């Protein structure tokens, strides 16, 4: 294998696939990136058995890549990435000599690396399904940004460590919950799916994919299998395992009606929650209380060790019903940050019933935060 490639093009490709490298992996070959060069394209592949990322550089432009000899080799990911990143030249040469010795050189620099035979790399199949669905990369990033934060970090609740993708007809419903809050996003697909699908994608994996793709209208193809999902976008293939198990029926958590609804300016409400939470002693729960009395809205918190704070608020109430409810300021702020609208509605059902957040400007998103008993 021997080729010359434009540094910025190779670096971009290496940055993408390196997200799948794991320093903890017990299989040494998986700390490497597989380079496969033909006259048509240079394909880079990396995997940690949990996710696999593959990207390619087309070889039809000598200003980007010049192929001198075809071949395949595994190069240690950490080192090739650092070398390419730090070389000052516009073009970089990579050559395999004596089968497993790799030369990486530019005008004034030469690195000698030990390679691994591509025969040692595990067989990875990036198959496509017959019934893929398509959504824009912008929509997928939006789904991830508005739901992933609500997934559980508790490994004992494995099924809640992922985002639930439920596809029925032309409706994609995405849910994430850690048992104390729920994020739900509903997206209408351009094309109806020929079969219903219900899968759970590990949150950390799909977050990683969302960081690789651009915020554009370019389509992402989603290919679903029994134990894995493949995302195809531009020149990237990203494959993730799925979480086995049955996702809880979160529809049961959403109240059908509310006792009172309050319409807030989102940024103002967020700032009040943020300020009032300063004096909360338990940083994990940081409990604040919102109460309404004679149409006055007050948010407060107190700590025996620190002190107390109280702040009045302005908002529109749907009726004269008074209420008092306590919740985690952190959970509430996470939910508020997921909205990209100017206003938000808080719907209250009762002191120990879930708080629902919606926006009149974007009905596709619903957030739920469970209240906290303070007595």
ROLUMMI-375647 format. One record per residue (C-alpha): x, y, z; residue in one letter; residue number from 1. Coordinates in steps of 0.05 Angstrom, whole numbers. Example, Ala and Ser with C-alpha at 12.3 -4.5 7.8 and 13.67 -1.06 7.14 Angstrom:
# residues 2
[[246, -90, 156], 'A', 1]
[[273, -21, 143], 'S', 2]
END
This chain:
# residues 375
[[0, 0, 0], 'X', 1]
[[27, 68, -20], 'X', 2]
[[-8, 134, -28], 'X', 3]
[[-4, 210, -20], 'X', 4]
[[-63, 246, 12], 'X', 5]
[[-83, 317, 29], 'X', 6]
[[-72, 325, 104], 'X', 7]
[[-138, 360, 120], 'X', 8]
[[-179, 307, 84], 'X', 9]
[[-144, 249, 119], 'X', 10]
[[-148, 284, 186], 'X', 11]
[[-223, 295, 179], 'X', 12]
[[-233, 221, 163], 'X', 13]
[[-189, 199, 221], 'X', 14]
[[-226, 244, 270], 'X', 15]
[[-292, 211, 250], 'X', 16]
[[-271, 138, 256], 'X', 17]
[[-228, 149, 318], 'X', 18]
[[-293, 158, 359], 'X', 19]
[[-299, 83, 355], 'X', 20]
[[-230, 68, 385], 'X', 21]
[[-228, 43, 456], 'X', 22]
[[-165, 45, 499], 'X', 23]
[[-198, -6, 547], 'X', 24]
[[-209, -59, 494], 'X', 25]
[[-177, -126, 510], 'X', 26]
[[-168, -141, 436], 'X', 27]
[[-105, -102, 414], 'X', 28]
[[-125, -100, 340], 'X', 29]
[[-186, -59, 358], 'X', 30]
[[-140, -2, 381], 'X', 31]
[[-123, 5, 308], 'X', 32]
[[-155, 36, 246], 'X', 33]
[[-162, -9, 185], 'X', 34]
[[-137, 25, 121], 'X', 35]
[[-162, -8, 57], 'X', 36]
[[-138, 24, -8], 'X', 37]
[[-163, 9, -78], 'X', 38]
[[-158, 50, -141], 'X', 39]
[[-229, 75, -127], 'X', 40]
[[-226, 94, -53], 'X', 41]
[[-190, 94, 13], 'X', 42]
[[-235, 63, 66], 'X', 43]
[[-221, 74, 141], 'X', 44]
[[-255, 29, 193], 'X', 45]
[[-253, 29, 269], 'X', 46]
[[-292, -11, 319], 'X', 47]
[[-296, -26, 394], 'X', 48]
[[-348, -81, 385], 'X', 49]
[[-401, -33, 412], 'X', 50]
[[-399, 15, 354], 'X', 51]
[[-366, 12, 285], 'X', 52]
[[-351, 73, 243], 'X', 53]
[[-329, 71, 171], 'X', 54]
[[-314, 128, 124], 'X', 55]
[[-282, 133, 56], 'X', 56]
[[-243, 182, 12], 'X', 57]
[[-256, 177, -63], 'X', 58]
[[-194, 168, -105], 'X', 59]
[[-218, 204, -168], 'X', 60]
[[-182, 269, -152], 'X', 61]
[[-105, 271, -151], 'X', 62]
[[-106, 336, -112], 'X', 63]
[[-138, 299, -54], 'X', 64]
[[-107, 230, -59], 'X', 65]
[[-58, 196, -106], 'X', 66]
[[-58, 120, -106], 'X', 67]
[[10, 88, -121], 'X', 68]
[[-3, 18, -95], 'X', 69]
[[-66, -16, -68], 'X', 70]
[[-67, -54, -3], 'X', 71]
[[-93, -61, 69], 'X', 72]
[[-62, -52, 138], 'X', 73]
[[-82, -38, 210], 'X', 74]
[[-48, 25, 238], 'X', 75]
[[-50, 41, 313], 'X', 76]
[[-104, 94, 317], 'X', 77]
[[-76, 139, 372], 'X', 78]
[[-9, 147, 337], 'X', 79]
[[-32, 157, 265], 'X', 80]
[[-82, 210, 289], 'X', 81]
[[-29, 248, 329], 'X', 82]
[[22, 244, 272], 'X', 83]
[[-27, 269, 218], 'X', 84]
[[-53, 324, 265], 'X', 85]
[[17, 351, 281], 'X', 86]
[[52, 346, 213], 'X', 87]
[[56, 416, 183], 'X', 88]
[[55, 395, 110], 'X', 89]
[[-5, 400, 63], 'X', 90]
[[6, 330, 37], 'X', 91]
[[25, 266, 74], 'X', 92]
[[54, 201, 46], 'X', 93]
[[37, 133, 75], 'X', 94]
[[73, 71, 51], 'X', 95]
[[74, -2, 75], 'X', 96]
[[143, -35, 69], 'X', 97]
[[162, -106, 89], 'X', 98]
[[88, -123, 96], 'X', 99]
[[78, -96, 168], 'X', 100]
[[124, -35, 171], 'X', 101]
[[91, 31, 157], 'X', 102]
[[125, 95, 135], 'X', 103]
[[89, 161, 146], 'X', 104]
[[129, 218, 117], 'X', 105]
[[126, 289, 92], 'X', 106]
[[179, 338, 67], 'X', 107]
[[221, 340, 131], 'X', 108]
[[191, 285, 175], 'X', 109]
[[190, 210, 174], 'X', 110]
[[155, 163, 223], 'X', 111]
[[164, 88, 225], 'X', 112]
[[105, 50, 255], 'X', 113]
[[91, -24, 267], 'X', 114]
[[28, -46, 232], 'X', 115]
[[-19, -105, 242], 'X', 116]
[[-41, -152, 187], 'X', 117]
[[-112, -137, 162], 'X', 118]
[[-125, -212, 168], 'X', 119]
[[-127, -204, 244], 'X', 120]
[[-183, -153, 241], 'X', 121]
[[-251, -182, 259], 'X', 122]
[[-302, -190, 203], 'X', 123]
[[-350, -131, 206], 'X', 124]
[[-413, -131, 164], 'X', 125]
[[-445, -64, 150], 'X', 126]
[[-507, -91, 116], 'X', 127]
[[-566, -50, 92], 'X', 128]
[[-637, -71, 106], 'X', 129]
[[-692, -72, 53], 'X', 130]
[[-737, -26, 93], 'X', 131]
[[-694, 33, 114], 'X', 132]
[[-723, 99, 138], 'X', 133]
[[-697, 167, 122], 'X', 134]
[[-695, 231, 163], 'X', 135]
[[-654, 294, 155], 'X', 136]
[[-590, 300, 196], 'X', 137]
[[-617, 363, 227], 'X', 138]
[[-678, 326, 252], 'X', 139]
[[-636, 269, 280], 'X', 140]
[[-591, 317, 317], 'X', 141]
[[-653, 352, 345], 'X', 142]
[[-680, 286, 370], 'X', 143]
[[-615, 269, 405], 'X', 144]
[[-607, 339, 436], 'X', 145]
[[-679, 339, 462], 'X', 146]
[[-681, 268, 491], 'X', 147]
[[-612, 238, 507], 'X', 148]
[[-602, 278, 571], 'X', 149]
[[-662, 242, 603], 'X', 150]
[[-633, 171, 595], 'X', 151]
[[-609, 134, 657], 'X', 152]
[[-536, 126, 675], 'X', 153]
[[-552, 68, 722], 'X', 154]
[[-523, 4, 690], 'X', 155]
[[-572, -37, 731], 'X', 156]
[[-628, -6, 689], 'X', 157]
[[-596, -24, 622], 'X', 158]
[[-660, -14, 581], 'X', 159]
[[-664, 58, 606], 'X', 160]
[[-592, 73, 583], 'X', 161]
[[-618, 83, 513], 'X', 162]
[[-667, 123, 470], 'X', 163]
[[-728, 85, 448], 'X', 164]
[[-744, 92, 373], 'X', 165]
[[-815, 69, 359], 'X', 166]
[[-835, 72, 286], 'X', 167]
[[-907, 61, 265], 'X', 168]
[[-929, 81, 195], 'X', 169]
[[-901, 150, 182], 'X', 170]
[[-893, 168, 256], 'X', 171]
[[-827, 163, 293], 'X', 172]
[[-835, 169, 368], 'X', 173]
[[-772, 176, 410], 'X', 174]
[[-772, 168, 486], 'X', 175]
[[-719, 174, 539], 'X', 176]
[[-729, 165, 614], 'X', 177]
[[-690, 151, 678], 'X', 178]
[[-754, 138, 719], 'X', 179]
[[-755, 209, 746], 'X', 180]
[[-765, 247, 681], 'X', 181]
[[-786, 234, 610], 'X', 182]
[[-768, 266, 544], 'X', 183]
[[-813, 251, 484], 'X', 184]
[[-802, 274, 412], 'X', 185]
[[-851, 257, 356], 'X', 186]
[[-828, 264, 284], 'X', 187]
[[-869, 255, 221], 'X', 188]
[[-831, 215, 168], 'X', 189]
[[-833, 234, 94], 'X', 190]
[[-846, 162, 75], 'X', 191]
[[-888, 110, 111], 'X', 192]
[[-850, 51, 140], 'X', 193]
[[-873, -16, 113], 'X', 194]
[[-865, -48, 182], 'X', 195]
[[-869, -26, 254], 'X', 196]
[[-803, -22, 291], 'X', 197]
[[-789, -14, 365], 'X', 198]
[[-715, -10, 385], 'X', 199]
[[-671, 19, 440], 'X', 200]
[[-605, 51, 418], 'X', 201]
[[-552, 63, 472], 'X', 202]
[[-554, 137, 487], 'X', 203]
[[-478, 147, 487], 'X', 204]
[[-473, 115, 418], 'X', 205]
[[-525, 157, 383], 'X', 206]
[[-498, 220, 417], 'X', 207]
[[-430, 202, 387], 'X', 208]
[[-462, 196, 318], 'X', 209]
[[-498, 262, 325], 'X', 210]
[[-431, 296, 338], 'X', 211]
[[-402, 269, 273], 'X', 212]
[[-458, 291, 227], 'X', 213]
[[-473, 362, 203], 'X', 214]
[[-534, 402, 220], 'X', 215]
[[-563, 400, 150], 'X', 216]
[[-622, 374, 109], 'X', 217]
[[-579, 317, 81], 'X', 218]
[[-614, 251, 94], 'X', 219]
[[-593, 199, 144], 'X', 220]
[[-612, 127, 126], 'X', 221]
[[-630, 83, 185], 'X', 222]
[[-625, 8, 174], 'X', 223]
[[-653, -33, 232], 'X', 224]
[[-637, -105, 249], 'X', 225]
[[-651, -152, 308], 'X', 226]
[[-589, -133, 347], 'X', 227]
[[-559, -73, 312], 'X', 228]
[[-575, -9, 275], 'X', 229]
[[-536, 22, 217], 'X', 230]
[[-537, 97, 202], 'X', 231]
[[-513, 119, 133], 'X', 232]
[[-497, 192, 122], 'X', 233]
[[-456, 222, 65], 'X', 234]
[[-391, 182, 66], 'X', 235]
[[-402, 153, 136], 'X', 236]
[[-429, 86, 160], 'X', 237]
[[-442, 84, 235], 'X', 238]
[[-465, 19, 266], 'X', 239]
[[-487, 9, 338], 'X', 240]
[[-511, -50, 378], 'X', 241]
[[-582, -47, 406], 'X', 242]
[[-603, -56, 478], 'X', 243]
[[-643, -121, 488], 'X', 244]
[[-707, -118, 527], 'X', 245]
[[-776, -87, 527], 'X', 246]
[[-779, -12, 536], 'X', 247]
[[-832, 11, 587], 'X', 248]
[[-897, 39, 561], 'X', 249]
[[-883, 113, 576], 'X', 250]
[[-951, 135, 548], 'X', 251]
[[-980, 114, 615], 'X', 252]
[[-938, 167, 650], 'X', 253]
[[-970, 225, 612], 'X', 254]
[[-1032, 254, 645], 'X', 255]
[[-1092, 262, 600], 'X', 256]
[[-1113, 329, 630], 'X', 257]
[[-1086, 382, 678], 'X', 258]
[[-1115, 422, 736], 'X', 259]
[[-1079, 486, 717], 'X', 260]
[[-1033, 509, 662], 'X', 261]
[[-981, 565, 666], 'X', 262]
[[-952, 600, 606], 'X', 263]
[[-881, 626, 617], 'X', 264]
[[-826, 662, 578], 'X', 265]
[[-777, 605, 574], 'X', 266]
[[-712, 643, 586], 'X', 267]
[[-741, 682, 645], 'X', 268]
[[-768, 620, 678], 'X', 269]
[[-701, 584, 668], 'X', 270]
[[-664, 642, 700], 'X', 271]
[[-710, 643, 761], 'X', 272]
[[-701, 567, 772], 'X', 273]
[[-626, 577, 764], 'X', 274]
[[-623, 634, 815], 'X', 275]
[[-668, 601, 866], 'X', 276]
[[-627, 536, 863], 'X', 277]
[[-564, 572, 886], 'X', 278]
[[-582, 563, 959], 'X', 279]
[[-602, 490, 955], 'X', 280]
[[-557, 446, 997], 'X', 281]
[[-566, 379, 961], 'X', 282]
[[-533, 390, 893], 'X', 283]
[[-561, 324, 867], 'X', 284]
[[-634, 340, 880], 'X', 285]
[[-629, 416, 890], 'X', 286]
[[-703, 420, 907], 'X', 287]
[[-741, 484, 894], 'X', 288]
[[-815, 498, 906], 'X', 289]
[[-863, 534, 860], 'X', 290]
[[-929, 558, 889], 'X', 291]
[[-987, 600, 868], 'X', 292]
[[-1029, 641, 917], 'X', 293]
[[-1081, 693, 895], 'X', 294]
[[-1051, 695, 825], 'X', 295]
[[-981, 709, 853], 'X', 296]
[[-928, 660, 830], 'X', 297]
[[-869, 650, 877], 'X', 298]
[[-809, 604, 872], 'X', 299]
[[-769, 589, 935], 'X', 300]
[[-717, 544, 966], 'X', 301]
[[-685, 539, 1034], 'X', 302]
[[-629, 504, 1070], 'X', 303]
[[-619, 502, 1145], 'X', 304]
[[-544, 510, 1136], 'X', 305]
[[-544, 563, 1082], 'X', 306]
[[-608, 605, 1083], 'X', 307]
[[-669, 616, 1041], 'X', 308]
[[-689, 651, 976], 'X', 309]
[[-755, 672, 947], 'X', 310]
[[-770, 703, 879], 'X', 311]
[[-836, 727, 849], 'X', 312]
[[-853, 712, 777], 'X', 313]
[[-899, 736, 722], 'X', 314]
[[-937, 686, 680], 'X', 315]
[[-1006, 671, 650], 'X', 316]
[[-1049, 622, 689], 'X', 317]
[[-1105, 584, 656], 'X', 318]
[[-1150, 591, 718], 'X', 319]
[[-1150, 614, 791], 'X', 320]
[[-1131, 546, 821], 'X', 321]
[[-1076, 553, 873], 'X', 322]
[[-1022, 500, 878], 'X', 323]
[[-956, 483, 910], 'X', 324]
[[-905, 435, 880], 'X', 325]
[[-831, 418, 891], 'X', 326]
[[-783, 390, 840], 'X', 327]
[[-709, 382, 822], 'X', 328]
[[-682, 447, 795], 'X', 329]
[[-630, 409, 754], 'X', 330]
[[-682, 365, 721], 'X', 331]
[[-727, 424, 706], 'X', 332]
[[-669, 464, 676], 'X', 333]
[[-648, 404, 633], 'X', 334]
[[-720, 399, 607], 'X', 335]
[[-724, 474, 593], 'X', 336]
[[-658, 473, 555], 'X', 337]
[[-687, 422, 506], 'X', 338]
[[-737, 473, 478], 'X', 339]
[[-716, 521, 423], 'X', 340]
[[-779, 563, 431], 'X', 341]
[[-792, 629, 466], 'X', 342]
[[-847, 605, 512], 'X', 343]
[[-865, 542, 550], 'X', 344]
[[-928, 516, 585], 'X', 345]
[[-925, 480, 651], 'X', 346]
[[-984, 435, 665], 'X', 347]
[[-999, 413, 737], 'X', 348]
[[-1043, 355, 754], 'X', 349]
[[-1030, 351, 829], 'X', 350]
[[-976, 356, 883], 'X', 351]
[[-951, 285, 871], 'X', 352]
[[-969, 280, 797], 'X', 353]
[[-920, 291, 740], 'X', 354]
[[-906, 362, 715], 'X', 355]
[[-914, 367, 640], 'X', 356]
[[-876, 417, 597], 'X', 357]
[[-899, 434, 527], 'X', 358]
[[-893, 491, 478], 'X', 359]
[[-948, 521, 435], 'X', 360]
[[-895, 536, 383], 'X', 361]
[[-870, 464, 377], 'X', 362]
[[-920, 409, 393], 'X', 363]
[[-871, 353, 374], 'X', 364]
[[-835, 356, 441], 'X', 365]
[[-861, 338, 510], 'X', 366]
[[-820, 338, 574], 'X', 367]
[[-842, 307, 640], 'X', 368]
[[-811, 319, 709], 'X', 369]
[[-834, 282, 771], 'X', 370]
[[-847, 324, 833], 'X', 371]
[[-810, 312, 899], 'X', 372]
[[-845, 305, 966], 'X', 373]
[[-819, 355, 1016], 'X', 374]
[[-859, 332, 1076], 'X', 375]
END
